[in-house]
Amino acid sequence: MSARPILVDGLQYGRWSPGIFQQMREGGVSAIHATVAYHENFRDCVEHILAWNRRFAEHADLILPGRDAADIERASAEGRTAVFFGSQNPSVIEGDLRLVEALYALGLRFLQLSYNNQSLLCTGWREAEDTGLTLMGREVVREMNRLGMVVDMSHSSERSTLEAIAASQRPIAITHANPRWWRDTARNKSERVLDALAESGGMVGLSLYPAHLKDGSDCTRASFVDMARRLADRIGVAHIGIGSDLCQDQPDEVVRWMRVGRWTFGDPDAMGLGKAAFPAQPAFFRDNRDFPTLRAGLLAGGFSAAEVDQLLGLNWLAFMRASFGAAAQPAIPARSLAAR
């Protein structure tokens, strides 16, 4: 195994290209969780997976398909990046429980139970009323637990997230979000949710997307690191990773698809859903090549070298090792919140 540190990014949605894959190599990225669907149906999601299969063949020197945690260690040793698939919306299962297993067989390892809206499974964070997990939502969680697919509640509302944590027999993930006390938006997560997540052995990937950051695009590295340190003091380093939410090289028209998909003809900005344009990344984290800068900031901010290794990759590695596959062992035992 290579001496290169394991570095895992819990969420990216780039306009994928050899240039981005090369930047991953330069940044030392061992693995990413890549979004393959937002509002797509099953067939459209399969088309995206087929496109990834072509990328794996054409750029085998840079990337490889991620199916289990061992692929992360293999990619790190070989100087490549393992790519794990996820969907940010359950539209890909089309109300058919059988399609969860079909997508798992095709490589899907993460599934959000909702995006911003109400889904068949639970409530998204933009809805006024949060009705929690639906009957189908509970069945899908049970099936995901059976298969070894990670329940992701990054875009879900408070009650829905807490009910998913309680219903899941395996720890869940919030792959890309920050504490709400740092940046006050309902898209970020409350202390109650983050405490419950840690107590159940789950993981949160800290987001570097400006809408989730204090001061937005003007967020400083010191501010981000201070937030991470304070969160670690509360829930423990073992439950924290990075989920950058990089949307690198995507054109602005993609934002409209992310916000409203096919459910409205309206303008997202006029509807109060935000301007359909990508904000500028903060200066300290523009793309995958800036992971070494983030590492340096975490070290300067009071984390030990071992804690930085955990936060930047080893925690995700351990979580994925415990989460993927029907034979997986229980995930990292929950630690006492008073122990730190």
N, C-alpha and C positions, 0 to 999 in steps of 0.2 A: 504494500500500500504506500502511496506517495506521501511525502512529508508535507505536501500542500494541504493547508487546513480545509476541512469540509466546510463549504459555504452553500447554503440553501436559501433561495428566495421563495417565499410562500405564495406569491401571486405576481404574474406579469401578463400583459396582453399587448404585445408589440405587433408592428407590421413586419413580420418575420422576414429576415434576409440574412445572407452570409455575413454582412457587416455587423449585424447584431450578435450573431453567433460568435464572431471573432472578438467582439467586445466582451462577451461572457468569458471567453478564454483569458483575455487580458485582465479581467477583474477577478479571476480565480473562482468563478461560479461553478460549483459542482452539480447543482440541480435547480430547476425551477418548476413551479406549478403554473402551467400555461392554460389560459382560458381558451376553450374551443367552441364555446357557445354562450350567447346572451339570451336572445329571444327565439333562437332557431328551434325547429322541430327536429324529430329524430333523424330524418333523412338529411337535412342540412348539416346537422352535427356530424353525421357519418362522412359527408363530403369534406368537412374540415379535417377530420381524422385522416382521410385518404391523402389530403394535401400534406399533412405532417409526415405520412409514410414516405412520400416522395422526397421531402426534405431530409429525412433520416438517410435515405439512400444516396442523395446527391451531396450531402455534407457530413458524411460519416466520420470525417476527421475531426469534426467539431461537436456534434450532438449525437445522442443515442436515445432510444425510447425508454422511458422509465416505467417499470411495472412493479418493482418491489424495492425495498430500501437498499438491497445489495447493489442495485444499479447506481446508487449515489456514490458508494465507495469505489465501484468500478470506474465510473466517470472521473472521479477525482484522481485516481491512480493513473488514468490514461490521458489526463489533461483535456477532457471533454466535459460536456454538460448533459446530464440526464434530464429529459423533459417529461413531466407527469401531466396528464390531461385532467381538466376540470371544467364543469359547466357552472355559470353563475345564475342559472335559472332552471327550474325543473320542467320547463316547456319541452325539453328534449325527451322526456318520458311520455308525453302526450296522454296523461291520465291512464297509462297502462303499466301496471306494476312489473310485468314481465320484461319491460325494456330496461329496467335497472340492471338486471343481470346481463342483458345483451350489451349494454354500454360498458359494463365492467369487463366483459370479454374483449371489447375493442380497446381497452386501455384506460377508460375513465376511472379516476381514483378519488376525485372530489366532486361533490354536488351540493350547491347551495339550495336550500329549501325554498327560498324566495329571492327575488332581486328587490327592486324598490317597491313593488306593488304586491297586492294580495295574489297569492298563487293557489293552486289546488292543495298545497301542503301547509302553508302558514302565511303570516302577514309580513310584508315588506315595510321598511322603516318610514316610508313616505305616507302610508295610510293613516287616516285620522283615528280609526278604531283597530285595535290589536286583538284579534279573537283567538290567538294562539294556534297550536297545532290542530289541524283538521283530522278527521278519521283517516283519510288517505295519508296524511302526513305521518301519522304514527305507524302505518303499515310500511311506508317507504323507509322510515328510520329503522324499523325492524329488519327489512330486507337488506339495507345498506350494512347494518351490523353483521348480518349473516355472511355477506360476501367479503367484507373488509373494504368498504368504500367510506371515505370520510364525510361525515355530516359537517357542512360549512354554513355558518350563520352570520356571515359578514354583513349582509345587507338586510337582515331581518330585524323586526321590532323586539322590544324588551320582553314581553310575555312569551312570544313565540320562541325566543332564544332560550329563556329560562326553562320552558317546557321541553325543548329539544334536549337540553343538558340533562334534565331529569328522566326523559323517556329513553335516551340512548344507553345501551348496555356497554358501549365503548365511549371513551372520551371524544368529544367533538373538537372542532377547530373554528376559530374566527381568523381566517387567513390574512385579512387585510383591514385593519381598523386601529384606532388609537383610543386612549381614555377620554371620556367626555369632559372630565374636569380640566383637561389640557386645551382641547379645542371643543367649544360648546356647540356641537351639532348632533342631531339625533342619529346621524349616520355612525358616529363614534359610540363607544360602549360605556355604560354606567359602571360604577364601582360594584354594584350588586351583581351584575352580569360577570364582570371580570373575577370577582371573588368566587362565584359559583363555578366558573370555568376552571379556575385553578384547583379548587377543592375536589373537582371530579377528575383531575389529571389532564385537562385539556390544554390547548395551545392557542396563543394569540400572536399573529404576525403583525408587527408594527408597520404602519403604512407610511410611505413617503410621497403619497399623492397630495398635492397642495390643498385640496378641499378638506383634507383630514388633519392638516397641520396648523398649529398655532402660528398666526401671521401669514398663512398661505404660502405663496411663492417666496416670500421674504423670510420664511423660517430659517433660523440659523442651526448649524450643527450642534452648538452648545445647548440650545433650547431642546432639540430633539433628544440629545443624550441625557439631559437632566430629567426629561419626562421618563425615559427608559429606566433611569436609575431609581426614580421615585416609584415607578410601577414595580420594579424588581423588589424594592423594600417591602412592598405591600403583598405581592402574590408569589414572589420567588422567581429567581432567574430561570429555573427549569421549565417554566411555562411560557416563556417569551422567545419569539424569533423575529425574523423580518419577513414582511409581506409587502414589498415595495409598491405594488400596484402600478409599476411602470407601464405606460402605454406608448412606448417609444416609436416615433416615426409615423404614428397614426394620423390621418387627415382629420380635420375638424368635423367633417360630415359623419364620422363614426360615432361622435358623441350623441347625435340625435338617435341613432340606432340603440345605443346603450341606454338612453333615457326613456324612450317611448316605444321602441320596437314597432309593432304593427297595431298597437291598441288605440291609437288616436291619430287624427290628421292634424292636430293642433301644433302650434309652435311651443317647444319646451320652455323657452324663456317667458313667453306670454302666460303660460300656465303656472309659472312660479317654480318650475323644475330646474332652473339654472340655464345660463347661456350655453348654447351648443358649440363649445370650443374648449380645447384643452388648455389649461393654465400652464404657465412656464414652471418647470421643475425648480426646486430650490438650488441655489448655486453649489451647495456642497454635495448634491446627489442628482446628477443629470442623466446618468446612464450606468450600465453595469461596470464600467471602468472606475467608478467612484466608490466601490466597496472598500478598497484599501483606505480611502479617506475616512469612511465611516468607522472602520476598525480603529484607526488612529484616534478618532474622536471618542470612542467608547473607552479606550485605554486611558486617555487623558481625563475622562470624566469620572474616574474612580472605580471602574470595573477591573477586576484582575484579568490576566491573560486567559486563564481557564474559563472565566465567566464570559469573556468575549467570544471564545471558541464555541461555547454553548449557545449563546445568543445568535451568533451568525450562522450556525449550521448544525451543531451536534444535537440540539434540542429537537429540531425538525427530523433529523435522522432517527433519533430514538422514537419519536412519535410515529413516524411512518413505519418503522420496523414493527412496532406494536399494532399498527392500525390496518395494514394492507394484508389481505388474504384471510380466508376462513379459519386457518389454523393459528392465527396470531395470538400471542399471549396478551394478558391484560396490560394496558399501557402503564407508563410511569406512575407509581403510587402517588396519590395526592400528599403533599407535604403540609405540615401545620403552618398556618399563616403567621403564627406567633413565633415561629422558629428563627426568623431572620430579624 
